[in-house]
Amino acid sequence: MIVHATFSVPLGILADKWIRKRIIAIGVSIWSVATFCTGLVQNFAQLLTARGFVGIGEASYAPSATSLIADNYPRERRARAISIFHLGMFFGGTLGMILSGILGTHLGWRACFFIVAIPGIILAFSALRIKETKHEHHNVEEVNFKNILQLFKTPSYIVTLAAGVMLTFTSSAIISWMTQFFIRYHDYNVDQASITIGLAVLIGGPPGIYTGGHISDYLFTKHKLPRSVSMAFAFLLATPLMYITITTKNETLMLVSLVIATFLMTWYYGPMVALIQDIVPGSLKATAFAFYLFVAHMLGSTPAPALIGRVSDLYNLQTACYLMVATNFMGSVFLFITTKLMLNKLTPSRMRNLRN
């Protein structure tokens, strides 16, 4: 995660200055070859190095890909388009977890890395055929230190970064600790907990990802509302559901609240990227998203598992899980602040249209 976050910034800046499909092709090639090499490692140092190169390859992907999508779709449809992009990653990640268990059991763990590397290498060459549209990504002279620094003088961007830190902290903590929570407080075994949580994510996640993009685009197009408003309400509604999930003794209520909370908490996948692209200049879309990834990963998702574990050691895991509820709520608060900051920048005529 540290390697991935660190390399996201220079590779995001490069995506605003160079041909993005080439960056994607090179990045996918690097992480696919590194994945294949992971199956050959003989010690921890080699494993760490191989995984580090996977992080470098992946760091090139999201900023370039989301910038390309933004240039191929009008602003009114961007959140939905990026949501569908994230649906692909969501299903791919889920399929990977399922297949790794099956293949690993029958063929061994090394075979898993050999097998998944092959389609990656093929797709790396396919990426070179992507249409490189440059509606906003054309003035590379604007990608300079002065304009990049200006991003961090933009209040709505800074508050959005803070929201990202809170939300990625929440999601990382859930991924790391929810299985253990089910084991400790509801007497599940590892298989039962993994399957139950996986099903809850599969039921709530994909509809949430698409719904969030659709509603965000609708409010943006029809009512001129910033995309942050739909995310803010979704996380606000998810907060009490998360509290119910970690406090109730009723298993049915726990599972229902988990599914609905997952549905609401996955709304932000597409709208968050589109929101950042709405805030920043068109020539800095990839750069701004790369800095978002860096800040969110370094301050949110990376420390979350250890911090939850530390609080669990000092008190108990249920008490530690209250941190997830708190950061989820704070993410909602920051998104409401972003909404207010962006509405304050509306012209009087747009304000009249909004009131009407």
N, C-alpha and C positions, 0 to 999 in steps of 0.2 A: 504493500500500500504506500509506503514512504517513497519507494522508487517511482511508482506509478504517478503519485501526486507531484513529485519534484519534476519529472520530465514532461508532465502535462503543460507546464507553462512555456518553456521554449518551443515545444512542438506545436502548441496552440498559436503562438506568435508566428511561427513558420507557416502555419496553415492560412494565415491572413496575408502572407507575402508570396506564397508559391502555389503550385498546382496541387490542389487538395487530393485528387484521385491518386496521384503518385505517392503522396504521403501515406494515404490509406494502404496502398499496395505494398509499400516498403514496410510499414508498421505491421500489417497482417503477416507478411513474410517473416519478419523478425520473431514475432511471438509464436508462429507456427513451427519454425525451425527450433526455437528455444523449447517449445513444448515437446517436440520429438526428442531433443537432447535430454530432457528431464527423465525420459525412460531409460537413459544410458548411464545416469549418475551412479557413482560408487561411494560417495561420502556426503556429509552435510554441506561442506563448502561448495561442492559442485552443484548440489541441489539448490542452495541459496542463490548461486550465480545464475543458474538456468531460470529460476523463477524471477530473478531481477530483470533479466532480458525480456521475459514475458511482460513484466510491468512496463518496460520501455516501449515495447510494441503496442500494447494496449493504450498507452498514453497518447499515441499519435492518432488514435481512431476517433474517439467521441467528438473532440473539437472540430476536426475536419468533416466528419460525417454530418453533424448537426448544422454546420455552416453550409454545406452543400444542399441539405434539405431546405434550409431557409431560402436559398437562392432559387430553388426549383418550385417553391410554393408561395403564393401570396400571403401576406401577413395574416389575413383572415382565416387561413387554413393551416397555419404552421403548427399550432399545438396538437391538432389531430394527426398531422403527418409525423411529427416527432413522437407522439404517443404510439403510433403503429410501429415506428422504428424501435421503440423500447419494448413493445410487445414481442418483437423478434428476439431481442436479447433475453427477455423474461422466459419465453418458451425454450430458448436455447439453453439457458442456465438450468432450468428445471429438467429438461431432457438429459443434460449432462450429468446431473446428480443421479438420475434414475439409471442411466446406462452405465455409469461408473460402478454402481453397486453390482449390476448384473455381469458386466464384462470383467470387473476386478475379481469377482468370486470364481469365475470359470477360467479366465486367462491370465490372471495376475495383474498387479497394479501397473507394471511397466507397459503392458500391452495397451492399457487405456490411453497413455500419452502418445504412443505410436499411431493409434487409430484416429484420434481426434485431430492430430496434426495434418493428416492428409487432405481433408476437405479445406482446411485453412490455407494451405499452399495453393490449391486450385482456385479458391476464391480470391486470393491475393492477385493472381493474374487477371481474373475476371474484373477486378476493381478498375483496371486500366481502361475498361470500356465504358465506365460511367460518364455521363454527359456533364461536362464542366461548365455550368451556367454561371455567369457573373453579373447578376443584376446589381448587387450592392458590393460584392467582393471584387472591386476593380481598381480602386485607387490605393496602391500599395504604399505610396508616399505618406499616407495618413497613419500607417503603422509605424509609429516612432515613439521614443521614450516620453516625449511631452504629452502625447495623446493617451498613451497607456497610463501615465501618472494621473491624467484627468479622470480616469475611471474611478480612482480612489478618492476623488473629490466630489463624486456624485452620490448624494445621500441615499437615493433609492437603491443604487447598486450596493452600497455598503450594508444597508439594512437587509437586502436580499441575501448577501453573503452570510450575515448573522443567522438568518432563517435557515439557510442551507446547513450551517454548522449544527444547529439544534435538531434538524430533521434527520440528517445523516447519523448523528449520535444515536437518535432513537432507533432507526432501522438497524444499525450495526449492533446495538445492544440486544435488540430482539433476536436477530439472527444468531448471535453468540450464546444467548442465555435462555431463550424461551424453552428449548428442549429440556434443559436442566431444571427449569421451573416446573414443568409438567411432571418430571420424575420425582422431584422432592415434595411437591405439594398435592399431587393427584395420583401418586403411586403408579405412574406409567413406567414401563420399561423403555429402553432406548429405541427399539423398533417401533413400539406403539406411539411414542412421543413424536418421532421423526415423521412417521406416516401421517399422523393426525395433523400436525402443523403444516406438513407439505400439502395435504388436501385443502386445509383452510386457506392457504396462500393461493392454490390453484383455483379455488372457487371464487375468492374475493379479488385476487390480483388482476387478472386480465380484464374483467369488466370495469374495474376501477381505473386502470390505465387509460382505456379508451374513453370512458365517461368523462374523466377529468379533462382530456383534450377537447372533447366535443363541447362540454359546457363552457370551458374557458374561451373557446373560439366564438361560441354563441354570444356570450356576454360582451366580448370584445367587439364583435361585429355589430350586434343589434343595439347594444346599450352603451358602447364606448367605455366599458369598465375595464380597468387593468386586469390582466390574467391572474394577478396575485389574489384577487378577491375570492375566486372560487376555491383556490388552495387554502386560503385562510379559514373559510367556513368549513371546509372538509376536515382540516386538522383540529379545529375547535370541536366539531361534532365527534371526532374520533377519540378525543381526550377522555371523556367519561366512560366510553366503551373500553378503553385500555384499563382504566381503573377497575371496572367490573371484572375484566378478564383476570386480573391478578389478585382480586380479593374474594370473589364469589366461591362458595363451596359446591354450587350447583353445576354439574358438568355440562349439562345442555346449555345453560345460560352462558357459561364460559366459552363454549365453542361458537355459539351464535354471535356473541359480542366480538370474538376474535375475527370471525369472517367479515363482519360488517366494518370493524375497525380497519382490517386489511384493505377492504374495498375503498374506504375513504382515504387511507394513508397512501395509496398508490395513485391518487388523482394527480399528483404533482409531477410525474415523470415527464410528460410533454409540456405542460404549461410553464414549468420552471425554466426550461431552456428557452422557450418562446418569450417568456417575461424578460430574461436577460437580454435577448436580442431586441426587444422593444425599447429597453433602457439605453443601450449603448449605440454608438455610431455603427452603420452597416459594415464599415471596413474593419471593425474590431470584434466581430461576432465570435470568431473562434478564440481570440485572445481572452475576451471577457469570460467565456465559458471555461477556458483552461484555468484561469485564476479562481473561478468558482470551484472547480474540481480540486484544485490544490488546497484552498482554504477549508473546504468542507471535509476533505479526507484527513488533512493533517490535524485539524482542531476538533473534528466531529467523529468520523467513523474509526479512525486509528486509536484514539485513547479510550473509546467507549467500553470495549470488552474488559480492559484492565481496571477501569474505574468502577464498573459494576461489580467486578470480582472483589475489589478492595473493600467496597462498602458491604458486600455480602460477608466477607471475612470478619469485619468489625461488628456487624449486626446480624442480618440474615438476608437471604436472596429476595424475599418479598419486599423488605424495606428498600433494598437496592433497586428493585424494579420501579419504585415510585419515582426514581430519577428519570426513567423513560417517559412516564406520564408528564412530569414537569417539563422536560425538554420538548416534548410534543406540543404542549400548551404554549411554551415560549416561541416555538416556530410559528404557531398560528398568530401570536401577538406581533411578531416582527413582520409577517406578511400583511397584517392589517395596517401596520405603520407604512409599509411600502405602498399599499393602496392609497393611503391618505396623501403621501408625498407625491404620487403620480397624479392624483386627482387635483391637487393644488396647482399643478403645472398646466392644467387644461385652460384653453382660452375661454373668454366669456361666452362666445357663440357655442362652443362645445358644451359648456356648463348648462346653457339654456336647453340644448338638445337632450342632455342627460336628464334634466328635471322634467322635460316633456315626456 
